[in-house]
Amino acid sequence: MNKTRKIKRTAVIVFIMFSILFFLQTMQRIIFLISRTGSFNYNLSPPLTTIFSFVLHLGIFVLCFLLFRTIIKNETPFKRKTVPLLKIIALTFICIDVQGAIVSIYRNFQFRNNPPPNYIVCDYAGIIVTANITLLWFGGFAIIAGLIIYLIALVLKYGISLQTQVDETL
């Protein structure tokens, strides 16, 4: 019981930190979406992908909230409900990187047809940055994180089945 109490306490701390960071990022994205509609700047990503990114952001929060609630409320974190949540979280992480690759391809075609000025307005900070725009996609980390989370879900599923077998034997 001491170990599950430690897991629950850690889950509460992680959830509080996660909620604060989520709130800050959500406010940043809302301000970004509002500021883009009224002013003219060089459109770096299509509105549909920006909205899709925001939906993925909200989806990850809701799924993590459900996962933390499941861990905190139950007497043990090894419940069948945690495995599908982890799998969906893994899929969402993979979708984030796929969305980044699609935006990168879109920007590549956009810059070939309509080259950007030698300055851009920073999307999040709202400042003018003088820079050459590179079209490299530095993704892959979210895909790896998603695959690792999926692997953890499979290990957890196997552990739950072993625990069920032991409980049925006794």
N, C-alpha and C positions, 0 to 999 in steps of 0.2 A: 504493500500500500504506500510505503514511503516513496518508491520510485514513480508511481503514478501521480502522487502529489507534486513531485518535482517536475514532471512533464506538464501538468496542468499550470503550475506557477510559471514555467517558462513560456507556455502558450499564451498566458495572459500578458506577460511582458512583451512578447513578440507582437501580439495583437495590438497593444497600445502603440508601440512604435510604428507598426504597419498603418494603423489608422491615422496617425499624425502625418506620416509621409504621404499617404493616399490623399488626405485632405489638401495638403499643400500642392501636390501635383494636379489634383482636380481643379483647384482654383486657378492654377497656372494655365491649364488647358482651356478652361472656360474663358478666361481673359484673352487667351490667344484666339479662340474662335470668335469672340465678340469683336476684338480689335481688327480682325481680318475682313469682316464684312463691310465696315464703313470706310476703310481707307484703301488707297491703291498702293499695292506693293507688288513686287515680282512674285507671281504665284508659284511657289516651289512644289506644292503638292496639290492634287485635285481635291475638291471639297469632300468627295465621297470617301476617299482614303483617310482624310482627317477625321471625319465622323466615325468611320469604321475603327480607327485607332482609339477614339474616345470610348466607343462601345466595348472594345476589348479591355480597355483600362477599367471600366466599370464592372465588366464581367469578372475580371480577376479579383477585384475587391469583394464582390458578392460571393464568389466561390471560396475565397480564403476566409471570409467571415463565417460561412457555413462550416468549413473545415475546423476553424478554431472553436466554434460553438460546439461542434460534435466532440472535440477533444476535451473541452472544459466540462461539458454537461455529463458525460458518461463516466462510469467508474473505471473504464479502461479505454485507451485510444484504439484498441484493436477491434473495431466494429466493421461490419460489412459496408456501412454507409461511407466510410472514409476512402475506400478503394475507388468507387466511381468518381468521387470528388477529386481525388488526386489525378485520375486519368483525364478528367475534363480540364483541370488546371494545366496539365502537361500539354494537351491539345491547344489550349489558349496561348500558352507560351510559344508554341510552334507557329501558330497563326500570326503572332506579333512579328516574328522574323520574316514570314512569307509576305506580310503586308509591307515590311520595310524593303524587301526585294522588289516588289511591284512598284513602289514609289520610286525606287532607284532607276528602274527601267523607264518609267514614265518621264522622270527628269532627264534621262539621257536623250530620249526622243524630243523632248521640249527644248533642250539646250541646242540640239542640232538644228532645229527649225527656227528657233528664235533665241539667239545667244543672249545670255544675261548681261546686265551692265557689270562694270568692274567693281561695283559695290552691291551689297544686298542689305536688306533690313532683317536683322536677327529676329526670328519668329518669336522667341520667348522673351528676350530682354527688350525688344523694341528699339534697338540701337542700330546705327549704320555701321556695317563692318566692311572694310575694304579687303577683298580676298579674291583669289581665283577659286572657282568652284570646281572641285574634283567630282568625278562621277563614280567613285569607288563605293562599294557597299561593304560596310564593316560589320556585317551581320554574322549570324551563326551561333552567338552565345545563347540566345533565347531558345534556339533549336536544341542545343546541347542540354540546356537546363530542362527543357521539356522532356527530352529523352531520359534524363536522369530521374526526373520526378515520375515518369512512367515506369521506369525500372523499380523505383522504390514502391510504387503501387503494386507491381507484380510480386515483389518480395513480401509485402504486407499481406497480400491476398493468400500467398502460400503459407505464411505464418498463421493466418486466421484459420485456414483449413486444417493445419496441423493441430492447432489449439482445439478446434472442434472435434477432431478425432480423439485427442487425449481426453477431452471432457466426456465423450460418449463411451470411451473404454472404462472410465472410472464410474 
